[in-house]
Amino acid sequence: MAVKHLSLFVSSIAMLLAALTATHAQSYSDQPPSRDAATENSAGNSLPDDFKGKVTYTGHYEGMFFFPGRRPAGLGIPTFNPARTRNVSGNYQIAVEFDGTAIQGSVQTTGGLRAEPFRGRRDGDTCHIMFGAGELTAHCDKASLSGGYDSTNSEGQRIQFQVDTRESQFVDYAQVAAQRAREQADAERRLAAAEARLANDPLARKLDGIIRQDSQSWLMWRYDIASVSDVHEKREKGADILTGHYTFNGGSPGTVLVKLSGDSVRCLQFWNETACRPLGRPQSRDNMARIIGSMLSGGGGSGGSTGSTCDANCQSVRAGAAQQQRNIEQTGNINGN
């Protein structure tokens, strides 16, 4: 009987040891990877040595201000201010512009840490960021920027903090330039195709030329070159009339009517205008001139200043309006319809 009980006891101990071993193995597997493993996993995030671009990292910081004890200046004052510390923490956003090994940028923070611009250098995945009286030495790559800062000024005041941030915006200047080049090439191909389409359509070429010329005085909109279509011509009351469709601002549709006397434009009227008007004189330009004239005369509306009580802000507005009026009179060009 005693042997049987001893056997059961040994079996129970064995089962307990097995369970403890399994639990330990499970807890070990749940531990975060070591720093060496983390470094190995982030190897693919390293920035090229010649990288040019801007990376914004967002995260948090934690640290401490240390203020040394000192005796106030002045004779006969026995008081003494003891040393003290103050913990600080908050959000930390750092925008780093990389130009090969040179770096610069700015920091935005909350929680009492001062925000300021910086310069520095990069050695591989290590950024040496100089600001204040010290250096933030941090691991920096495509995915994150994390490190520590420690500085002491001439009065013995010391600041220490740790930064832990992750990439929130990544801009590769080479990729941006390549994308712009592709977009420019696509735009040039589309323009060449549109102009080739107009080559065999004299009416469309004529209307395109008129709109191009008039669009130089448009106030807000931009004509899509060679976008005219469905152009028709008729004669009415002694004038040749062209009508057609066009696009502006990258594809927005519009229509236009042009009255001609021979090769000269008598007037034209776009879809958003109420009357046929001279070439190069869009209604928006006349409306702007009237607004500027009203401002110059002090009739700026119920919320404006009158001519007899024009304060400094009113004078500034009038000066800007006067300059705009001179620009209109001298150049006749405010870019838009």
C-alpha positions in Angstrom: 0.0 0.0 0.0 2.8 2.3 0.9 4.6 1.5 -2.4 1.4 2.4 -4.3 1.1 5.8 -2.5 4.8 6.5 -3.2 4.3 5.8 -6.9 1.3 8.2 -7.1 3.3 10.9 -5.3 6.2 10.5 -7.7 3.8 10.7 -10.7 2.3 13.8 -9.3 5.7 15.5 -8.9 6.6 14.6 -12.5 3.4 16.1 -13.9 4.0 19.3 -11.9 7.5 19.6 -13.2 6.3 19.0 -16.7 3.7 21.8 -16.3 6.2 24.2 -14.9 8.6 23.5 -17.8 5.9 24.1 -20.3 4.8 27.3 -18.6 8.4 28.6 -18.5 8.9 27.8 -22.2 5.7 29.6 -23.1 6.6 32.7 -21.0 10.0 32.8 -22.6 8.6 32.6 -26.1 6.3 35.6 -25.3 9.2 37.8 -24.3 10.1 40.7 -26.7 13.2 40.1 -29.0 16.5 41.1 -27.6 18.2 44.3 -28.8 20.4 42.3 -31.2 17.3 40.6 -32.7 15.6 44.0 -33.0 18.6 45.5 -34.7 18.8 42.5 -37.1 15.0 42.9 -38.0 15.5 46.6 -38.7 18.4 46.2 -41.0 16.1 46.5 -44.0 15.0 50.0 -42.8 18.5 51.5 -43.1 18.7 54.7 -45.2 21.2 54.8 -48.0 24.3 56.9 -47.3 23.4 59.3 -50.1 19.7 59.5 -49.1 18.1 62.9 -49.7 14.6 63.4 -48.3 12.6 64.2 -45.2 11.3 61.9 -42.5 8.9 63.0 -39.8 8.9 60.9 -36.6 6.2 61.0 -34.0 6.2 59.6 -30.5 7.0 60.6 -26.9 9.8 61.6 -24.6 10.5 61.2 -20.8 13.2 63.0 -18.9 14.3 65.2 -16.0 15.6 68.8 -15.4 18.2 69.1 -12.6 18.7 72.5 -11.0 21.8 72.7 -8.8 21.7 74.4 -5.4 23.0 78.0 -5.2 23.2 80.9 -3.0 21.6 84.1 -4.3 24.0 86.9 -5.2 24.4 89.7 -2.7 26.2 90.3 0.6 24.6 89.4 3.9 22.0 87.0 2.5 22.3 83.7 4.4 19.5 82.0 2.4 20.4 79.0 0.1 18.3 77.6 -2.7 18.6 73.8 -2.5 19.1 71.6 -5.6 15.9 70.3 -7.1 14.7 68.2 -10.0 11.6 68.2 -12.2 10.4 65.3 -14.3 9.1 66.1 -17.8 7.4 64.1 -20.5 5.1 64.6 -23.4 4.6 64.2 -27.2 7.7 64.5 -29.4 7.7 65.1 -33.1 10.9 65.6 -35.0 11.2 66.3 -38.7 14.6 65.4 -40.1 15.8 66.5 -43.5 18.6 64.3 -44.8 21.2 65.4 -47.3 23.6 62.5 -47.4 25.4 62.6 -44.1 24.2 66.1 -43.2 20.9 66.6 -41.4 18.8 69.5 -40.2 15.2 70.0 -39.1 13.0 71.0 -36.2 11.3 69.6 -33.1 7.8 70.1 -31.8 7.0 69.0 -28.2 4.5 69.2 -25.4 5.1 68.9 -21.7 7.7 71.6 -21.0 10.5 70.7 -23.3 11.5 73.5 -25.6 11.0 73.1 -29.3 13.8 74.4 -31.6 15.5 73.9 -34.9 18.7 71.7 -35.2 21.5 70.6 -37.3 23.7 67.6 -37.2 25.2 64.6 -39.0 24.4 61.0 -39.7 26.8 58.0 -39.5 25.0 55.0 -40.9 21.9 54.4 -38.7 23.1 56.9 -36.0 22.0 60.5 -36.0 23.9 63.1 -34.0 21.4 65.9 -33.5 22.8 69.1 -32.1 20.6 71.6 -30.3 20.8 73.5 -27.1 24.0 72.8 -25.2 24.0 69.1 -26.0 23.5 66.3 -28.5 20.6 63.9 -29.1 22.3 60.6 -30.1 19.7 58.4 -31.7 19.2 55.4 -33.9 17.5 56.7 -37.0 16.2 54.8 -40.1 13.2 54.6 -42.3 11.0 53.3 -39.5 12.0 55.0 -36.2 14.2 57.4 -34.3 15.0 56.6 -30.7 17.8 57.8 -28.4 18.9 59.9 -25.5 19.9 63.5 -24.8 22.1 64.8 -22.0 23.5 68.4 -21.6 24.7 70.7 -18.8 24.9 74.4 -19.3 27.4 76.9 -17.8 25.2 77.3 -14.6 25.2 73.6 -13.9 21.6 73.1 -15.0 21.3 69.6 -16.5 18.6 68.1 -18.8 18.3 64.4 -19.6 15.6 62.7 -21.7 14.9 59.7 -23.8 13.0 59.8 -27.1 11.0 57.0 -28.7 9.4 57.9 -32.1 8.1 56.1 -35.2 8.0 57.3 -38.8 4.8 59.2 -39.6 5.7 60.7 -42.9 8.4 59.7 -45.4 9.5 61.7 -48.4 12.2 60.6 -50.8 13.3 63.6 -52.9 14.6 61.3 -55.7 11.2 59.6 -55.9 9.4 62.9 -55.8 11.6 64.2 -58.7 11.0 61.0 -60.7 7.3 61.3 -60.2 7.3 64.9 -61.3 9.3 64.0 -64.3 6.8 61.2 -65.2 3.9 63.6 -64.8 5.6 66.3 -66.9 6.3 63.7 -69.6 2.7 62.5 -69.6 1.5 66.1 -69.8 3.8 66.8 -72.8 2.5 63.6 -74.5 -1.1 64.6 -73.9 -0.4 68.1 -75.2 1.3 66.8 -78.3 -1.6 64.5 -79.0 -4.1 67.3 -78.5 -2.2 69.7 -80.8 -1.9 67.0 -83.4 -5.6 66.6 -83.3 -6.1 70.3 -83.9 -3.6 70.3 -86.8 -6.3 69.1 -89.2 -9.1 71.3 -87.8 -8.5 75.0 -88.7 -11.6 76.2 -86.8 -10.5 74.4 -83.6 -7.0 75.9 -84.0 -8.4 79.4 -84.4 -10.6 79.0 -81.2 -7.8 77.5 -79.3 -5.6 80.5 -80.1 -8.3 83.0 -79.0 -8.8 81.2 -75.7 -5.1 81.0 -75.1 -4.7 84.7 -75.6 -7.7 85.6 -73.4 -6.7 83.2 -70.6 -3.6 85.3 -69.9 -6.0 87.7 -68.1 -8.0 85.1 -66.2 -8.2 85.7 -62.5 -8.7 82.2 -61.0 -8.8 79.5 -63.7 -6.2 78.0 -66.0 -7.0 77.0 -69.6 -6.1 73.4 -70.6 -4.1 74.1 -73.8 -5.5 72.6 -77.0 -8.6 71.2 -75.2 -11.2 72.7 -77.6 -13.7 70.4 -79.2 -17.0 70.4 -81.0 -16.2 73.8 -82.7 -18.9 75.3 -85.1 -19.0 78.4 -87.2 -22.0 80.4 -88.4 -22.6 83.9 -89.7 -25.2 86.1 -87.9 -25.9 89.8 -88.3 -22.8 90.5 -90.2 -20.5 88.7 -87.8 -18.8 85.3 -88.0 -19.5 83.4 -84.8 -17.5 80.5 -83.4 -18.8 78.3 -80.6 -17.1 75.4 -78.9 -16.3 73.4 -75.8 -13.0 73.5 -73.8 -11.7 72.4 -70.4 -9.9 74.3 -67.7 -8.1 73.5 -64.4 -7.3 70.0 -65.5 -10.5 68.8 -67.0 -13.4 71.0 -65.9 -15.8 71.6 -68.8 -16.8 75.0 -70.3 -18.2 76.6 -73.4 -17.5 79.8 -75.3 -18.9 82.0 -78.0 -16.7 84.3 -80.1 -17.8 87.0 -82.5 -15.4 87.8 -85.3 -14.9 90.6 -87.8 -12.6 89.0 -90.3 -9.6 87.8 -88.2 -10.3 90.3 -85.4 -12.2 89.3 -82.2 -15.2 91.7 -81.7 -16.1 90.1 -78.4 -16.4 86.7 -76.6 -18.6 85.2 -73.9 -17.8 82.3 -71.7 -20.3 80.0 -70.1 -20.1 81.9 -66.7 -20.4 85.4 -68.1 -23.5 87.5 -68.7 -22.4 89.5 -71.8 -20.1 89.4 -74.8 -17.1 91.4 -73.7 -13.7 92.5 -75.3 -10.8 90.1 -75.6 -8.6 90.1 -72.5 -11.2 91.8 -70.3 -12.9 89.1 -68.2 -15.8 90.2 -66.0 -13.9 88.9 -63.0 -11.2 91.5 -63.6 -13.7 94.3 -63.8 -15.4 93.1 -60.6 -12.0 93.1 -58.9 -11.3 96.6 -60.1 -14.7 97.8 -58.7 -13.9 96.2 -55.3 -10.5 97.8 -55.2 -12.0 101.2 -56.2 -14.5 100.8 -53.4 -11.8 100.0 -50.9 -9.7 103.0 -52.0 -12.6 105.3 -51.6 -13.5 104.0 -48.1 -16.7 102.4 -49.2 -15.7 98.9 -48.0 -19.2 97.9 -46.7 -20.7 97.8 -43.3 -17.7 96.0 -41.8 -15.1 98.4 -43.2 -13.8 101.8 -42.1 -15.0 105.0 -43.5 -12.8 107.6 -45.2 -12.9 109.8 -42.2 -12.1 107.1 -39.6 -9.5 104.9 -41.3 -7.3 103.2 -38.7 -3.9 101.6 -39.2 -5.5 98.3 -40.5 -7.7 100.2 -42.9 -4.7 102.2 -44.2 -2.8 98.9 -44.7 -5.7 97.4 -46.7 -5.9 100.5 -48.8 -2.2 100.4 -49.6 -2.5 96.8 -50.7 -5.5 97.6 -52.8 -3.7 100.6 -54.4 -0.7 98.3 -55.3 -3.1 95.7 -56.8 -4.8 98.5 -58.9 -1.3 99.6 -60.2 -0.5 96.0 -61.1 -3.8 95.8 -63.1 -3.1 99.0 -64.9 0.5 98.2 -65.6 0.4 94.6 -66.6 -3.3 93.8 -67.3 -2.6 90.3 -66.0 -4.1 88.7 -62.9 -4.0 85.0 -64.1 -7.6 83.9 -64.4 -11.2 84.2 -65.8 
